[in-house]
């Protein structure tokens, strides 16, 4: 079978497949597309070496002939979520973790986000889900599905370790307002419950979906909530088909489809 001509493979060397975190983050204005090359230290120095991963944005910028901005701050792409209208959502557990930027204050971190991503409003959730070795990436918790709508995971079992921390994040979301002072539209998404392998709890979350041009790829965990989560997302993405793809093997590597992808926008 011939390779789809819309797919181009580029052999950039790397240690990790999670290009959401170490890959290029694209920014654009009315006339130019560029790349922000945040520093990367393998999620707080957990998995050295990481020099090849840290070089990937530079490789992509060179390949595409794009301008490169290199802020002096460690940031993974999975730790931030934006609505495209000036609001950024993140977590204290990750961005304020001392294994990332111990020399920076919260204000200094926010200043870098504003300067290099063009955002105006920064909203903070608290903890990440249990089993997440990234220290609480937002892409396992809460995602924008449009400029005013957030989908957030909730745990229904009070005995589950995630129950209290997700409820606390939900309370924060309910108290948040957009730049005009209006509450966000919040839609709840279930969890697949306790997913483990070899006695290790894995960070399984339906929020780790990837939005493509015509489809939304949602991780499936062979759980009854797979169908429920798909129906919720399908209602939120009426112009795209939500596809549930098995992710049990991928989550064993502690990530899913959002983690392993990074979108490249086009100029308007």
N, C-alpha and C positions, 0 to 999 in steps of 0.2 A: 504494500500500500504506500503510495507516495506521501511524503511529508507535506502537511498543509503549508502552502506558500506564505500564509500570514504569520507563521511561527518562525522566529529567528533565534538560533542558539548561539550564545557567546560564552566561551570557556574561561570565565574569570575564576581563578583559584580562591577557595574559601574553606574554612574548617566547618562551618555551620550552614545548614540550609535555610535558616530563618531570616530571609532577606527583608522582611518587614522591619526587623530591628537594626540590622547592620547595613542595609542597602540604602540607595539614594532616596531622599525625600524631595519631591519636586515642588517648586513654587512657580507662580506665573503672574504676569500682569497683562495688560492689553497687547503688548508687543513682544514679550520675551518669556521663554521657558528657561528655568535655571534649576540648579541642584543645591540643596543644603547638605553639607557633609558634617553631621554631628560626630563627635568623638564616640567611640564604642569600646567598652571594656568587658564584654562577655558577661553582662548582667551582674555587675559588681565584682568582677574578677573570679567568677565561679569556674570558668572553663578555659583556662589559658592553653595554648597561645591564641591570640585573636587578631594578630597584625594583618593577616590576609583578609579577614572579614572587614576590618576597619578601612581597608584600601578600596573596597568595592565601589563606593560612590565616586571616587576619583577615576576609577576605570570606566564607569558608565559616562561620566561627564566628558572624558576624553573621547570615547566612542561616538557620542552624540554631538560633540562640539559645543557643549553648553557651559555657561559661566558657572563657577563653583564658589559657594560661600562656606567658610569653615569656622563656625563659632567655637570658642574654647569651652565647650560644655558637653558632657556625656549625656546622650539621649537615645533611647530606642524608639523606633517608629510605633511599636505596639503599646507604648506608654502614653500616647496622646490620641485624641479623637477630636476632629473638627467638623463644624457644620457648613463650612464654606461661606459663612456670613459673619465671620469675626469672633466666633466663640470656640474655645478649646476646653476640653474636659480631660482631666488626668487624676492621678491618685497621689495622696501623701505618702503611702507606703513605698512607692517606687521613686518618684522624682525627688522626694525629700530624704531618701535613704542615704546614709553617710557613706555607703559603698559606691555611690555614683559621683557626687560633686560635694565633698565635705567642706570645701572652701567657700561655697556659695550659700548665700541666704535665700530664703523663699522669694524675696523681692527680686534679687539678682537673677534667679532662675526665671521668674516671670518676665523680667525685662528682656532676657535673651529670647524667650518664646515670642514676645511681641515684636522684637526687632527683626528676627529672622523668619518668622512665619506670617507676619502681618496680622496677627490676631489682636483683638482689643479686650475681650472678656475671657478670664481664665477661671474655671470652676474646678473645685477639688472634692473628690470622693476620698474615702478613708482606706480600708484594707482591701486586698485582693482575695481571691478564693484560695481555699486550702489546696496545697499541692503545687501551686504555681511558683516555679523556681525563679521567675522574673521579679519577685517581690511585689506583685500586684499590678500587672498590666491592665489598662482600661479595656483592652479589646476582648477580655474574658468577662467583663462586667456590664458595661453600658456603651451603646453605640447610637450615633445619630443615623436616622433613616431618611430624614429630610431636615430642612433648616430649623424646624420647630418641634420635631418629634424625636424622642429618645426611647429606645427599647432597652430594658434593664432586666437582668436575671434575678429571680427570687427563688428561695428554697422553701418548699411547703412543709417539710418535716422539721418540727422544733428540736428533734434530737440530733439533727445533722449539724456538723461543725460550721457549715456555711450559713446556717439560719440567721444567727444574730448579726453577723457582720454584713450580710446582704440586706437585712432589714434596716440597719443603721445607714447604709448607703442609700436605700430607698427614701428614708426620712430626709437625708440631705438633698436629694433630688427634688422632693416635693417642696422644700423650702427655697429652692433656687429660682431665680427670675432671669428672664432674658434682658438684653440691654434696654428694652422699652418698659421693663418692670412687669412683664407678663409671665405667668407660670408656663413651664414647658409642658407639652403634651407627653405624658409618660405611659408607655405600654409595657406590661410585664411579660417576661418570657420565662418559662419553667427551666429547671435544671434537669440533667439526666440522672440526678441522684449520685450515689457513691459509685464511682468507676475506679477500679484498681487493677493492678497487675503485679504479680509477685509480692503481694502485701503492701505495695506502694499506692497511695491515693494519687490519682492523676487529675490535672486541672481541666476536666471536661466541661465545656460550656458551649451552648448553642449560639452565644454572642460572638463567637469567633468565626463568623461568616465572612465571605468575600463578595463584594459587589462588583460584578463584571458588567460589560456593556448591555447584555441582553438577559443575563441570568444572575441569580444570587446562589452561591455555593455554600450550603449549610452543613456543618459536620453532623454525622449521624452516629449514634452510639448503641444501636440495637436495643433501644429502650422505648417503652410505650410513649414517652414524651416527645420522641422524634417527630411523630406525626402532628402532635399538638403544636410544637414549636414551628414546624413548617407552615401550618395553616395561619399562625399568627404573622409570620414574616411575609407570607404570600399576600395577605390583606394589606400589608404596609408597602409592598412593592408591586402594585398592579400592572406596571409596564414591563416587569421582568418575571421570568419563570424561576421559582425557588426549587433548586435541585438539592436533594439530600444525598450526600456521598459518605460512604463508610469511613470513619476516622479513628477507629480503635487502635490500629497500628500506628497511625501518625501521632496520636496523643501519647503513646508510649514514649515518644521523643519529647513530650511536654509542650507540644504546640499543635495547631490545626491550620485551617486553610487561610485565615487572615494572616497568620504568622509567616506563612511560606510564600506570600505574594506581596507585591508592592505596585500600585498603579502608577501609570505615567499619563498625565493629562495632556490634552491638546490645547493649542491656543484658540481662544474664541474668535 
